[in-house]
Amino acid sequence: MQAKISDALLENISVVQDEIILNGAPRSLRGKITLHNKNESIARVRSINLMAPDHADLESGLGAALRINSKLLPGETRVEHVSVSLTPDTPPGTYDTYVSIGGKNTKVKIVVQPTIAIEAEPKTFTFQGTAPDTIHTATITLTNIGNLPFQIPQITHVAPLDMDMLCRALGVGFRKNKDDGFTQTMDHITQNIKNNLPAWANASVAEAGQILSPGQSMLVHLNVTMPPESNAGNDYELLIRLWDIDLSLVIKSHVEPKKPKRNGQ
């Protein structure tokens, strides 16, 4: 959709500069444009269509016109911010296209920056079973929404957080000796945490090293093994950093109740 003014008024809107430069990630290319209103009335320019580029890679992005949203008084010249959104997998590079307004073609240079962007779904997982050496597998859908190939990273270990242990350490530390000052109390708390802190949980990504192309999705399997010091009666939380994405794993204790003995057994 072209500028939100009549064709007659549009013919009297001109672009002052010889070239418009837009720079940024494919979905957020920004620049500036200088418009002049030769009409004798107020004109509002909301958007201007990009014309056919020299590069086929941009054809899918031409449905989104240059967004301007400018209100010009009669005879006014104004510098406005302008933006355009292309498909997220548009390859990095410099592309030449143009806009046609006021009977004149104006060059538009689009500089698409390299972008690594990954989406993960879901980001939160809940499992049962915190006994030592219990293995849990989180199945994640990773999607490359950038314009560069992405290599699935390896994760080797994560730190399990035991909130019960931390609360217990705080309670014991504050109650151990009520006459202790701040430093002594913190020493008690720190020593309790050191004595009871579980070791790292081993982790691995089955698909580590594989390449995820722009626009591609892949199922990724993250395996986490509870450490030997874990307590089957406690709950644990794990925060895992996968590239720039935080994944949360909540592992709840689950101990099967003992079956009552039958008479005579």
N, C-alpha and C positions, 0 to 999 in steps of 0.2 A: 504494500500500500504506500502510495507516494504522499507527499506533503498534504496536510489537511487544509488545503486552500484550493480555490478554483483554479482551473488551468490558466485562466487569464492572469490571475495574481501570481501564480507560480512562474510564469514567463518573465515577471518583473522582479524575481528574486535571483540574486547572483552570488556566486561563491568568489570571494575576493582573492584568495591565495591560488597558486598554480597547482599545488599538490596537498592532499590531505593524508596525514600519516597516522595510522592506528597501530598500537603496539600492545602486546600482552599475551595472556593465555587465550586459547581459542574461544572460550566462553565469555571472556571479558577483555575485549580489545577496545582501547580507549585512545582518544586524541582530541584535537580541537579543530573547529571550522569557523571561518569568518564569513558571515552572511551580510548582504546589503539589500535593503528593501527599497526598490525604486517605485513602489506603489504610492498613491496618495491616501491610502487607508492602512489601518493596522493589518498585518499579516502574521499568521501563526504557522510555523513549519514544525511538524512533529517528527517526520521521518522522510527519508529519500531512498529510493531503491538503488541497490548496487546493480550495475550493468554487467553483462557477460564478461567474465575474466579470461585471461590468457591461460589460466591453470584449471584443469578439470577438477583438481582436488577441492576447489572452493565451491563447485556448483551446488553441492548439497546445502551450503550455508547461505545461499543467496535468498532464501525465503525470508530471512530476517534483514530488514533494511537498516540503514544508518539511523540510529535513534538520536534525535536532536531536541525536540520540544522547545522551540524558540518562538518568542513573541516579539515582533519587530514593529516599531512605530514607523510612520511614513518618513522615508529618507534615512532611516537609522542603519548604522553599520555596527554589528555586534559580534564579539568572539564567544562562541558557545562550545561546551563540551559535547563530544559526539562519541557514540559507542556502537559496537556491533557484536553479535554473538554467532560464532560458527559452530559446527559440530565438534564435540570434544576431541575426536581423534584426528582432526586436521593436522597433517604433518608440520613440524617446525620448518620455518623458511620465510622468505619474503615473496609476496604475491602482489601483482599489479592489476588493478581493476579501475573502474571509474564511475562517476555519477553524472547524470545529465540533468541540468537545471538552468533555467533562464536561457535556453538555446545554446548552452555551452557545456562541453564535456570537461570535467575536472578529474585529474588523476587521483586515484586513491591507492596508497601503498600500505599494504597490510603485513605487519611483521609478527608472525606467530612464534611465540617463545616455546622452548621445550618444557613440557609439563609432565610430572609424575603424579598421578592422583589415583588412589585405590579406594574402593568401597568394600566393606566387609559386612556380611549379614549371616547370622545375627552377631551381636557383640557381647551378649550376656548368656552364660550357660550355667546350668545347675545339675550337679551330679550327686549321687549317694554313695557313701563308702569312703571312709578316711583311714582304714587300716593300712599299716605299712605295706609298701610295694603294690598297692592297688593301682591299676592303670585305667585312666579315663581318656576318652577320645572325643574331641570337639570337632564337628564337621562344619566348616565355614565356606560360604560362597564368596570368593574374591572376584571383583570385577575391575578391570583396568579402564578407568574413565579419563585417562590422560592421553597423550599423543606419543609416548615413548614406550618401548618394551619394558616390562617389569619382571625382574627375577625374584622368584619366591624365596624369601630368606629362611635361614635355619635358626631355630631356637633350641638352645641346649639345656637351659635350666631356668627355673623361676623360683621366687621366694614365697612360700606359703605363709599367710598371715593368720595367726590363731588369736582371735579377739579374747577368748576365754583366758588364755595364758597372759595376755597383756593386762586384762582387768585384775587377774589374780596377783600379778606382780605389783601392780599399783596398790591393791588392798593390803598385801603383806608388807610392802615397803612403808606405807603410812602408819600401820599399826605396830610394827616391830618394836619400836621404842619411841614413845610419844615425846620424850625429852630431846630427841635428836633434832638437829637443825636441818636446813635445806640440803646442804651438801651431803650429810650422812644419809638422809632419807633417799636422795637420788642415787647414792652409791648402792643402797640396798635394792632399789628397784632395778638398776642397771645389772647388778650381779644376778638377780633372779631371772631377768630376761636372758642373760648370757647362758645360764644353766639350763634353761628350758626351751630356748629357741630351736625350732626344728631346722634341719639342714635344708639345703636347696632341693627342690623337686626336679628330677630329671625330666626333660622335655625334648620332643623332636617333631619335625614337620615332614610328613611322608613325601610330599611333593617338592621339598626344598631343592632349589637349583633349576627348576623348570621355568620356562619363559612364558609370561602372560602378555600377549600382544594387545595393542590398543583396541578397545571394544570387546575384548574376549572375557569370558567368565570361566571360572574353574572351581571345582570342589577341592578344598584343602583340608587335610586331616592333621590336627594337632594332638599329639599324645603327651599326657602328663602322668608321671609315676609318683605316687605319694612316697615321701622319704621314710627311711627306717625309723626315725624318731617320732613320726606322726602318731597321734593317739586316736584309736578307733572310736572313742567316745566324744571327740571334739569336732567342731566345725572349722573349716578353713576357707579363706578367700585368697584368690590369686589374681594379680593384675599383670597381664602379659602385653608387652609392646610389640606389635607386628607392623614394621615400617613406622608409620605415624598414627597407627590405630591402636587404641586401648581395648583389649579384650578382658572381660571380667568373668572369672570362673568361681562359682560358689559350690563348695563340696561339703555336703551335710553328712553328719555321722549316721550310720545305719547298722545297728547291731541286732541281729536276729534274736528274738527272745528264746530262752531255753525251753524246750518242751518238757512239761511235767512228767515225772516218772510214773509208770503204771504200777499198780499194786502187784507185788511179787517180783518186781524187777529191781 
